[in-house]
């Protein structure tokens, strides 16, 4: 992530940029609408490919973290978004970005001292 800026408070902004092999640069620009540590995070977000400036209506997302049996945590993410111009490409790029993000998260968590 060459850009990772975040002010995680209600009304705070964030800007993330990822480079995903085979898909190029993707960026997210958002505003937190609810921050309730450690379990809830809501935001309105705009997504852009390459160097595009995001426009159009934002997506709304809610992330919840809940305790599960055995000391695990269940993350639930709900995203409400307008119809993308090219749904198939958007789905492919989103899946690639999510897979890359989760792989990096797994690497970081697995490498941390227990």
C-alpha positions in Angstrom: 0.0 0.0 0.0 1.9 3.1 -1.2 -0.8 5.3 0.5 -2.4 4.5 3.8 -3.9 7.6 5.5 -6.7 7.3 8.1 -8.3 9.4 10.9 -10.5 6.7 12.5 -13.1 8.9 14.2 -16.7 9.7 13.1 -16.3 12.3 10.4 -12.6 11.5 9.8 -11.3 10.7 6.4 -9.2 7.9 4.9 -7.4 7.3 1.6 -5.8 4.0 0.7 -4.0 3.0 -2.5 -3.1 -0.6 -3.4 -1.2 -2.0 -6.3 -2.5 -5.5 -7.2 -0.4 -7.5 -9.7 -2.3 -7.9 -13.0 -4.9 -5.3 -12.1 -2.9 -2.1 -11.4 -3.6 0.6 -8.9 -6.8 0.9 -6.9 -7.7 3.6 -4.4 -10.3 4.2 -1.8 -11.4 7.6 -0.5 -13.8 7.6 2.4 -15.3 9.2 5.5 -16.0 7.3 8.7 -19.6 7.7 9.7 -19.5 5.5 12.9 -16.5 4.3 14.9 -17.2 2.2 18.0 -14.0 0.4 19.0 -13.4 -2.5 19.1 -16.5 -3.9 17.3 -18.0 -1.5 14.7 -16.9 0.7 11.9 -19.1 2.3 9.3 -18.0 4.5 6.3 -19.1 6.1 3.1 -16.5 5.3 0.4 -15.6 6.1 -3.2 -13.4 3.7 -5.2 -11.2 4.5 -8.2 -9.0 2.6 -10.6 -5.6 3.9 -11.6 -5.2 7.7 -11.2 -8.9 8.4 -11.6 -10.6 10.9 -9.3 -13.5 9.1 -7.7 -17.0 10.4 -8.5 -20.6 9.4 -8.3 -22.4 8.2 -5.2 -20.4 6.5 -2.5 -20.8 3.0 -1.3 -21.8 2.5 2.4 -20.2 -0.1 4.4 -20.5 -1.6 7.9 -17.8 -3.8 9.5 -18.6 -5.7 12.7 -16.2 -7.8 14.7 -17.8 -10.3 17.0 -16.3 -12.9 19.4 -16.7 -16.5 18.4 -16.1 -19.8 20.1 -12.5 -20.8 20.8 -11.2 -17.2 21.0 -11.8 -16.5 17.3 -13.3 -13.3 15.9 -15.9 -13.2 13.1 -15.7 -10.2 10.8 -18.9 -9.3 8.9 -18.7 -6.7 6.2 -21.8 -5.3 4.5 -21.4 -3.1 1.5 -24.3 -1.2 -0.2 -23.3 0.2 -3.5 -24.6 1.7 -6.7 -24.4 -0.5 -9.8 -20.9 -0.3 -11.3 -20.5 0.6 -14.9 -18.8 -2.8 -15.6 -20.0 -5.3 -13.0 -17.9 -8.2 -14.2 -14.6 -6.2 -14.2 -15.5 -4.6 -10.9 -16.2 -8.0 -9.3 -12.9 -9.5 -10.6 -10.9 -6.5 -9.4 -12.6 -6.4 -6.0 -12.0 -10.2 -5.5 -8.3 -9.7 -6.4 -8.0 -6.8 -4.0 -9.7 -8.6 -1.2 -7.7 -11.7 -1.7 -4.4 -9.7 -1.6 -5.6 -7.8 1.5 -6.5 -10.9 3.4 -3.3 -12.7 2.4 -1.3 -9.8 3.7 -3.4 -9.7 6.9 -2.9 -13.4 7.4 0.9 -13.0 6.9 1.1 -10.2 9.4 -1.0 -12.0 12.0 0.9 -15.3 11.5 4.2 -13.5 11.9 3.4 -11.7 15.0 4.7 -13.0 18.4 2.1 -14.9 20.3 
